[in-house]
Amino acid sequence: MASPSSPVLALASGPLSIGSLADPIAVDPGPSLLVSLVAAYRDAAPEAVEPDLDALRDAARADDDPLSAAADLPTLTVVARDGAVDAVADRFHPASRLAALAEAGVWDLRALADPQPNALLAGRSDGCVLVAANERGGDGDGDGGDDGPWCRIGSDPTLRERYDAIVADAETVRVRTPSRHRLYGSLRDRCGGSVADEAVRLLDGDVTGSAPLDRGEARARTYAAGARRGALDRDLRRACEDAGLGSAATFTRIKRDLVEADLLGTESVSQPVGRPRQRLVARGALADASSPSAALAALGALRESEV
């Protein structure tokens, strides 16, 4: 596996290597800047932050930590307001990237209680304010509603230490979505590789005209993947709970909705000891779907009801 390069943030004046800053912090990034910082880390270590199916399979077969590709990346402390984090984490794929960085220990994501005059990026010997190019002269609310390129304002070696107290007092933010490695590994361990592969295919599938994938639909797609590959109901639920994708009550509701939509059934599987287990069985259009895109089309009724 290739060693990662240092994450680079694109600035109007040229690229800024985050690894060039000692003990770097990012304070009060808006959603767009937060996305840009995540993208910088993803581009530096894609196999850890946003692995494709082949990379997930390779990592699952290996003995080492699947997030080890990010081990040499600089650790960034990010102190952000709830609104900025929620704007990113409410969508499944951006949230899974955030989760990967947190699980790998290269992002320390914390909650910012009070807004700051501007977003900033700073290390122990250098620091600067960051604004989007068309935000110069704006209201300075730090919401970061515009995309970059980002403009570096000033160079202040004392900026980092002036925010030490804010960083120390900020509480850790828990990302309520698993990384791709964590979800794939849990599904593979409990349900087998075919279920894990199918879940990734459905999670990565695009639906024309639909909103970005949120946690609710990601859960429904994962459950549908289990049905299409004949997973045992209890094993699938445990895998999803282990990964942090949702609670038992959440998947009870999803199962009910799939059954009511005539997309899911169960069959009894006898066990050498104990009660029979229930195997999930795809029904109707979900069973007839010959491709992931057709399976997603079959789930359209659930998207409309906001599972």
Order of alpha helices (4+ residues) and beta strands (2+ residues): beta-beta-beta-alpha-alpha-alpha-beta-alpha-alpha-beta-beta-beta-beta-alpha-alpha-alpha-alpha-alpha-alpha-alpha-beta-beta-alpha-alpha-alpha
